[in-house]
Amino acid sequence: MRLARLGSAHPTRLSFLRVLLRRLQREKWRFDRPLFNLDEKGVGRVVYRAIGPERTYSLVCFSHDLPPEMRSDRVIATAWDATFALFDGTPDEDDLDRLEANVPLQEAGRINPRELSLSRANRSVRLFDHVVERLSRGLQPDGDLLAETGYLMRTTAVYGSGKFGAADRDLIANRPELMVPFQAEMLSVWLTRSFSVDLVDHIAHQRGGEKAVRLDGEHRRLLGVGNSTGLGMAPFLVRHPALFNNWVMVREEALARVRAQEHATEQTVSGFQAALANAIDNARLWNSDHPLQIAKLDDLRNGLDLLGAHVSSEQDWQGDHPWDALWRWGETNLPLEAQEALLSLLLEPHGDLVDELASCMAANEAASAAIDGAMTVGRLQALMSENYDWAVRPDYGDRQECARFWYVSEDKLEPRLGERYEEPGSELELPLDTGRQVARLASAVENRNSSEPVARLVLEEPRLRNAVRRVQASEGRPFAEIRDNLISEELMPIDMLRCKLAFFGATRFDPRSDRWVRISLFQGLPYPGELSGEMQA
Amino acid sequence: MNTMSPVCATLDLSLSEIAALSCRAARGAGFEWGEADEAAFASVWLSRAGIAWIATLLAVLDTAGRSGSPLVAEGRWRGPGALCPLLTGIALADFALLPEGPGQGELVLENVKHPLFLLPFVARTSDALSRPLRITSAGFEGNFSPGAVPILRFAGAAERALCEASSVSIGICEAGPETSRWPDRHRSTVSAANIRALSEIAMKMTVPTSAQSLAGAGAAGGDND
C-alpha cells in the first residue's frame, strides 16, 4: 500500500474500537462504578469496571488539580488533568494506593503486570468550561460546540504492551477478548469517555448545587475522547510488518467479499444509504484549519456528493454484482479520500460477511523474526523483484530522496524526524529507511552467486541484515511494507499516523502540522449501559 | 526508560522493556541494527529461561565496539581472537541448515567469550533443524529440544559460564526425556545499577537535545485548547 491511500484511510466496522464494542454487546458485559471519590474541585479517585463472562477489567482514574500553565499534550509534560491505569480485575485498597503513588507520575513511575495500560488526559479547556457553566445553571450546553470540538478530554498517550512495567502483550493475548490488537487500550479510552462526562457533571454540580443538571443522553453522544498524537506512533507500522500486513489483508479480504456478492439485498442497500447519509453529515462537521486537510476535506465532501448522486441515479442495485460495480465506478471517478470513505460504506452493512475477519488482525510476529540463512541469494532477488520494485526506483543519491532521518531523542527517548542536511545526528538514524536499505541490498547482491546462501551474505556484510530479514518476511505478506520512501523530503508523517489511527477507529482527523494530529475516538457511539441494537459509527 | 529512581535497588522489567533496552544498548555499543534486534531476542530468551540476561549482555557489550566475528567453516569456527557470542550465535542460527552448521556433525566454536549468550541461538538452531542439540563447554552443558525448555547443567557457579571464554561443542543428540513447557515468566528483576549501566550504553544511540530537535517533534503553534 502507498501512503497516498493509507493517509486517506477511514475507520470501518473492522476498526479496533468497533470490534471491542461488538464483543461487549454480544457477550452482555456489565458495567459499574464502584468508587467515585472526588472533592469539590474534582480531585480524587474513580474506578469503572467492565465485567465480562470470565474476567473483569477496571479503569482506575486519578483526577488532579492541574495549574493551567502546566497543561501540555507533549510527551515532555510532567503533570496532567487526569491519569489512568487499566487494572486486570478489581483493585483493592492496597492496589489503589500503589497506583496512586505511580500512575500520576506516568513515565516516571512504575506499574506492574496487573496493569494492562497506562494513560493520561487533559481537558479541552474551552469546551469543558462551557459545559460546566451551562450545566451548573441547569442548561444543556451548545450542541454545535460539542459536535465541533468533539470531546471534553483528550488522551495524550495510551501505553500498553509491557511499557513502564505493564503486562506484556504475550501475557494476555490468548484471552479471546484481548486477542484482536489494542482491545485493552480501546477499553481504557472508552471508560475514560465515561469519566470525562462524570467529571464535568460532578464539577457542574459542585458549582450549581440543586440547580445543576447532568449532561443528557443526546448531548453526551456528541462527545468522544480526543487524542493528540505525534511521531511517537509513526515507527510502529514499520516495526511491525507482519502485524500491519494482517490489518491491510483483512481490509482487502473484507472488500473482496462484499464485491463478490452477486446481489444486493434491500437491507444492505438501505444500510449503505444510511451510512452514506452519516458520512455526509460527518464530513460537514469534520473541520480542520490545516491547509492539507482542508484540501482533503474538499475532496471528501465533493466525492461524497458525487457518490450520492451516482447512487440515486445510475447505480443499478438490481444488476449483477452491484457492489463491485459501485466500487469500480468509485475507483474511476472518486478522489482517494472519497474512495476510502466508500470502502468503509461498503463494509458497513455487511457485518455478517466481514466481522469474523477481526480475529485475523492479530499476528504471530515471532514467525518472521529469524533469518532463513539457507535461502539463496537468487531467491532473495526474486522476492525483491516481487515486492520491492518501489524501493529501487528512487535515486537515493538525490538530496530530496534522503532529506530526512528518523532518530530517538536523548530527552524523553521519543522518535523524531530530522532534516539530514540541516541538523546533526543522522549517523544515529533509525532503520526506517526500508526503501533505501533494500535498494542497497539489491545492489550488493547484483554480482554475487545466485546459489550462495544468505547466511554467507550477512556474515560478510552485516549491515544488510535488517534489509534481508524484511525481504524474507515479505514472502506471503504483500502488505507488510509501506511502499514509499520514508526519508524523502515529500514525506508527510501524518499519513502514517492517520493510517494507524483509522485502524483504531479514530474520526475527525485534524492535523496541527505535518507531524501532529488531533482525533476523536468513540464519538457518536454508545456509553456503557447503552449497548443494545445496531451500532453505527 | 524511566530507570533513574534512586530509591529502588531493583526493578521488575517486562519482556518488552528488556527487548527495547537491549536493542538500543547493542546499537549504542556499535552493533548493526539487525544484530541489535538479535540481542533483544537473546535477552528476552535468557530472561524467560531464568538466566542472568543483563549481566551477560553487559559483558557482551563491554568491548571497544563490534568485534569477534567468527570465521565460519565446516566443523570448526574460530576467530583471529576470542569470538563474540552475539555475532557467533547469530551466525550459528543463520548456518543452522547449512554444512557449516551443527546438522552434519559435531561443530566446535573456539574460544567464545561469555558463552552463556549462545544459548538462545542454540535453541533457535534446534528449532530450525527440528532436531535436539547438545551443547558442551567447560562451564556448562545443555540439552535443547525444538520448542521445549532447555535442560542446563553448570559445572560450578553459573557466573563462570558468564565470565570465562571457552570452546563450545554443539551436536545433534538423542531426544531427551520429556521436558516441561516454558515457564510463564514475564518479568525480570534487575538491579538499578545494571539498568543504569545498560541505559548509559543505550543512550549512545540517541541524538542529544537541541532547540531544533524539540521543535521537530511537536505541533506548530499551541497544543493547548
Interface residues (C-beta under 8 A of the other chain):
Chain A: R71 S72 D73 R74 I76 E107 A108 G109 R110 N112 P113 N122 S124 V125 R126 S161 G162 K163 F164 G165 A166 A167 D168 R169 D170 L171 S228 G230 L231 A369 A370 I371 G373 A374 Y407 V408 S409 E410 D411 L413 E414 R416 L417 G418 E419 E422 E423 P424 G425 L428 L430 P431 P453 V454 A455 R456 V458 L459 P462 R463 L464 R465 N466 A467 V468 R469 R512 S513 R515 W516
Chain B: M1 N2 S5 C8 L11 D12 L13 S14 L15 S16 E17 R24 E32 W33 G34 E35 D37 F41 S69 V72 L87 A91 A93 D94 F95 A96 L97 L98 E100 R124 A128 D184 H186 R187 M203 M205 T206 V207 P208 T209 S210 Q212 S213 L214 G216 A217 G218 A219 A220 G221 D223 N224 D225
